[in-house]
Amino acid sequence: MSLDLLLEDGVAHIDLVSSAAPADLQLSGVGKDFQLRRGTSVRALDAVDLEVGHGEFVALLGPSGCGKSTILRLAAGLESPTSGSVTVGGNAPEEMARSHGLGVAFQDHALLPWATIERNVSMPFKLARRTVDEDRVAGLLELVGLSEFAKARPRQLSGGMRQRASIARALVLEPKMLLLDEPFGALDAVTRRRLNIELQAIWARDHISTLLVTHAVEEAVFLADRVVVMSARPGRIERIRKIDFERPRKPELMRSSEFHAVVDELTKSLDDHDEVVGP
């Protein structure tokens, strides 16, 4: 069992969440300090306890500089905690990364500009020194709506199409954990909303355990099973909100009063914790 802390009308409520299977991502008592010049340091994260259950979609919200992306980098094995522990599938993140069990997509799509979209999506096979599964690549390109652009170069695609290619690349080796750091943050609102709908459909196919970092409350509420609200630096978990809307979630949900009530509730939580402390 795990605990959800729900704050309603200023009162804390504990919600028990069944988790018979071990969490695919587990942060326990995690603190993270970054060294600055002249021997000084800044604490980015403090006493963070967070888990993503098997097949669960969790979204991280918080003010700029609160450590959301640091949590994702810890999960990806790109940073090490100063204190506490981080495991993915029961193993060290670095071990999962070496075995290609992690799929990662950032706001910067990082596609190779000289390679076709098809070659970009298949690149993880080559990095893993595995034979390219052409059927897998073709299937993912179809899934993200890019089949007819397989031979195009990134510069020939729109920003939204490039992000879809980036997500296809993150999924190509069938990872156990998907890590998304503001993948649609640079896109216009209409494109972002459309890609939220597409990402839900992609996730629903395989229910890959997913951690999404975002600044968009609407995006978090539409996509996630649980939304985690963080405080300003040093980042701490202030609140975890279960999202009970039935799946699959249709675009009309985003126009409903129930949806906007949850968005307003979480926005207020963010407003209550938006002051960054320290240098």
Phi, psi and omega per residue, in radians:
M1 nan 2.545 3.033
S2 -2.182 2.924 -3.067
L3 -1.970 2.337 2.955
D4 -1.864 2.274 3.075
L5 -1.719 2.004 -3.134
L6 -1.965 2.211 3.111
L7 -1.821 2.010 -3.128
E8 -2.238 2.129 -3.125
D9 0.946 0.643 3.083
G10 1.384 0.070 -3.111
V11 -1.940 2.334 3.131
A12 -1.445 2.300 3.080
H13 -2.144 2.405 3.110
I14 -1.744 2.227 -3.128
D15 -2.027 2.109 3.134
L16 -1.430 2.271 -3.127
V17 -2.050 2.155 -3.133
S18 -1.201 2.341 3.125
S19 -2.562 1.221 -3.115
A20 -1.061 -0.718 3.097
A21 -1.413 2.543 3.105
P22 -1.095 2.639 -3.131
A23 -1.138 2.474 3.077
D24 -1.326 -0.500 3.033
L25 -2.265 2.269 -3.112
Q26 -2.381 2.082 2.982
L27 -1.938 2.185 -3.092
S28 -2.189 1.994 3.101
G29 0.993 0.653 -3.003
V30 -1.382 2.223 2.951
G31 -2.120 2.578 3.133
K32 -2.453 2.110 3.072
D33 -1.915 2.470 3.027
F34 -1.974 2.292 -3.136
Q35 -1.369 2.312 3.061
L36 -1.846 -3.078 3.133
R37 -1.238 2.760 3.094
R38 1.052 0.602 2.989
G39 1.322 0.088 3.110
T40 -1.552 2.839 3.134
S41 -2.482 2.843 3.073
V42 -2.238 2.397 3.135
R43 -1.558 2.016 -3.133
A44 -1.526 -0.670 -3.125
L45 -2.311 2.572 -3.124
D46 -2.491 2.113 3.031
A47 0.901 0.885 -3.120
V48 -1.546 2.144 3.004
D49 -2.037 2.094 -3.077
L50 -2.665 2.481 3.035
E51 -2.416 2.654 2.995
V52 -2.104 2.008 -3.114
G53 -1.261 2.925 -3.117
H54 -1.084 2.164 3.131
G55 1.323 0.181 -3.077
E56 -1.631 2.595 3.055
F57 -1.941 2.007 -3.122
V58 -2.068 2.353 3.110
A59 -1.980 2.420 3.100
L60 -1.825 2.176 3.051
L61 -2.063 2.646 3.063
G62 2.968 2.859 -3.140
P63 -1.151 2.795 3.109
S64 -1.001 2.391 3.118
G65 1.450 0.167 -3.076
C66 -1.506 -0.143 3.107
G67 1.804 0.215 3.135
K68 -1.025 -0.904 -3.116
S69 -1.187 -0.496 3.065
T70 -1.105 -0.719 3.081
I71 -1.044 -0.766 3.136
L72 -1.127 -0.704 3.126
R73 -1.170 -0.600 3.040
L74 -1.119 -0.753 3.131
A75 -1.128 -0.543 -3.128
A76 -1.477 -0.092 -3.111
G77 1.375 0.258 3.134
L78 -1.526 -0.279 3.041
E79 -2.361 2.777 3.057
S80 -2.015 2.495 3.137
P81 -1.232 2.572 3.021
T82 -1.285 -0.623 3.083
S83 -2.541 2.811 -3.117
G84 1.429 -2.968 -3.068
S85 -2.429 2.669 3.084
V86 -2.304 2.232 3.056
T87 -2.301 2.590 3.046
V88 -2.190 2.055 -3.071
G89 1.053 0.513 3.135
G90 1.452 -0.023 -3.103
N91 -2.053 2.917 3.043
A92 -1.130 2.466 3.132
P93 -0.958 -0.647 -3.139
E94 -1.075 -0.655 3.115
E95 -1.166 -0.722 3.108
M96 -1.142 -0.662 3.116
A97 -1.135 -0.742 3.139
R98 -1.111 -0.573 3.131
S99 -1.560 0.110 3.097
H100 1.065 0.636 3.090
G101 -1.580 0.022 3.135
L102 -2.006 2.372 2.993
G103 -1.984 2.238 -3.042
V104 -2.252 2.347 3.045
A105 -2.357 2.267 -3.113
F106 -1.895 3.025 3.095
Q107 -1.045 -0.710 3.013
D108 -1.426 1.980 -3.030
H109 -1.039 -0.465 3.075
A110 0.996 0.565 3.049
L111 -1.318 2.566 3.091
L112 -1.276 2.076 -3.002
P113 -1.154 -0.452 -3.091
W114 -1.530 -0.167 -3.070
A115 -1.756 2.631 3.069
T116 -1.181 2.875 3.093
I117 -1.069 -0.692 3.103
E118 -1.052 -0.770 3.136
R119 -1.221 -0.641 3.093
N120 -1.077 -0.776 -3.118
V121 -1.176 -0.572 -3.111
S122 -1.468 -0.149 -3.058
M123 -0.940 -0.707 3.132
P124 -0.991 -0.558 3.073
F125 -1.048 -0.753 -3.110
K126 -1.220 -0.683 3.111
L127 -1.133 -0.553 3.109
A128 -1.507 0.024 -3.129
R129 1.000 0.766 3.099
R130 -2.081 2.653 3.086
T131 -1.121 2.337 -3.133
V132 -1.136 2.212 3.062
D133 -1.550 1.649 -3.044
E134 -1.115 -0.594 3.109
D135 -1.152 -0.683 3.112
R136 -1.113 -0.791 3.128
V137 -1.071 -0.828 -3.128
A138 -1.101 -0.684 3.135
G139 -1.139 -0.681 3.121
L140 -1.240 -0.661 3.080
L141 -1.089 -0.654 3.067
E142 -1.174 -0.721 -3.112
L143 -1.054 -0.691 -3.117
V144 -1.647 0.160 3.041
G145 1.291 0.563 -3.089
L146 -2.123 0.278 -3.087
S147 -0.964 -0.751 -3.085
E148 -1.351 -0.083 3.120
F149 -1.942 0.299 -3.075
A150 -1.011 -0.590 -3.084
K151 -1.675 0.045 3.138
A152 -1.381 2.778 3.019
R153 -1.638 2.703 -3.120
P154 -0.905 -0.665 -3.105
R155 -1.126 -0.307 -3.131
Q156 -1.532 -0.052 -3.091
L157 -1.911 2.748 3.036
S158 -1.262 2.925 3.111
G159 -1.038 -0.728 3.127
G160 -1.120 -0.679 3.120
M161 -1.175 -0.660 3.095
R162 -1.118 -0.679 3.110
Q163 -1.179 -0.621 3.072
R164 -1.107 -0.685 3.089
A165 -1.125 -0.676 3.116
S166 -1.097 -0.723 3.123
I167 -1.190 -0.687 3.077
A168 -1.047 -0.743 3.113
R169 -1.084 -0.697 3.134
A170 -1.128 -0.448 -3.077
L171 -1.660 -0.167 -2.878
V172 -1.137 -0.549 -3.139
L173 -1.627 0.301 3.119
E174 0.908 1.087 -3.081
P175 -1.194 2.751 3.065
K176 -1.430 -0.369 -3.072
M177 -2.465 2.326 3.110
L178 -1.945 2.206 -3.118
L179 -2.045 2.110 -3.045
L180 -2.146 2.057 -3.118
D181 -1.918 1.693 3.136
E182 0.827 0.892 -3.038
P183 -1.106 -0.398 -3.109
F184 -2.017 0.257 -3.015
G185 -1.104 -0.471 -3.086
A186 -1.640 0.079 -3.050
L187 -1.692 2.773 3.082
D188 -1.218 2.829 -2.998
A189 -1.060 -0.694 -3.100
V190 -1.175 -0.804 3.130
T191 -1.122 -0.713 -3.130
R192 -1.069 -0.769 -3.129
R193 -1.109 -0.729 3.126
R194 -1.107 -0.713 -3.139
L195 -1.257 -0.494 3.008
N196 -1.043 -0.764 3.131
I197 -1.115 -0.732 3.137
E198 -1.183 -0.698 3.132
L199 -1.109 -0.677 3.089
Q200 -1.042 -0.746 -3.133
A201 -1.140 -0.693 3.112
I202 -1.116 -0.815 -3.139
W203 -1.106 -0.698 -3.070
A204 -1.118 -0.435 -3.105
R205 -1.150 -0.754 -3.057
D206 -2.102 -0.148 -3.117
H207 0.872 0.892 3.074
I208 -1.241 2.322 3.082
S209 -0.999 2.198 -2.961
T210 -2.334 2.387 2.981
L211 -2.073 2.095 -3.126
L212 -1.964 2.217 2.977
V213 -1.717 2.214 -3.115
T214 -2.645 2.717 2.984
H215 -1.709 -0.162 -3.014
A216 -1.636 1.958 -3.118
V217 -1.102 -0.752 -3.133
E218 -1.038 -0.721 3.130
E219 -1.087 -0.789 3.136
A220 -1.073 -0.793 -3.092
V221 -1.173 -0.667 -3.110
F222 -1.214 -0.649 -2.986
L223 -1.638 -0.564 -2.844
A224 -1.604 2.696 2.901
D225 -1.425 -0.611 3.068
R226 -2.431 2.482 3.073
V227 -1.977 2.222 -3.128
V228 -1.821 2.172 3.124
V229 -1.808 2.207 -3.133
M230 -1.836 2.681 3.058
S231 -1.426 2.968 2.994
A232 -1.157 2.902 -3.081
R233 -0.983 2.391 -0.060
P234 -1.265 2.344 -3.027
G235 -1.115 2.254 3.041
R236 -2.334 2.770 3.072
I237 -1.399 1.996 -3.140
E238 -1.619 -0.555 -3.047
R239 -2.829 2.536 3.013
I240 -2.200 2.111 -3.052
R241 -1.984 2.055 3.021
K242 -1.216 2.469 3.087
I243 -1.977 1.972 -2.974
D244 -1.738 0.155 -3.138
F245 -1.091 2.405 -3.094
E246 -1.107 2.513 3.041
R247 -1.845 2.621 -0.040
P248 -1.244 2.536 -3.117
R249 -1.558 2.191 -3.080
K250 -1.607 2.741 -3.129
P251 -0.956 -0.545 -3.121
E252 -1.079 -0.428 3.136
L253 -0.985 -0.654 -3.071
M254 -1.203 -0.177 3.096
R255 -1.806 0.046 -3.062
S256 -1.499 2.700 3.108
S257 -1.172 -0.582 3.125
E258 -1.117 -0.743 3.118
F259 -1.088 -0.821 -3.093
H260 -1.206 -0.460 3.069
A261 -1.154 -0.730 3.109
V262 -1.187 -0.728 3.108
V263 -1.042 -0.787 3.140
D264 -1.108 -0.698 3.140
E265 -1.076 -0.798 -3.129
L266 -1.275 -0.581 3.075
T267 -1.086 -0.707 3.087
K268 -1.094 -0.705 3.097
S269 -1.048 -0.710 3.105
L270 -1.158 -0.737 3.139
D271 -1.078 -0.513 -3.138
D272 -1.329 -0.226 -3.049
H273 -2.345 0.694 -3.003
D274 -1.802 0.113 -3.123
E275 -1.641 2.076 3.139
V276 -1.439 2.281 -3.113
V277 -1.862 2.415 3.058
G278 1.796 -3.059 -3.054
P279 -1.220 nan nan
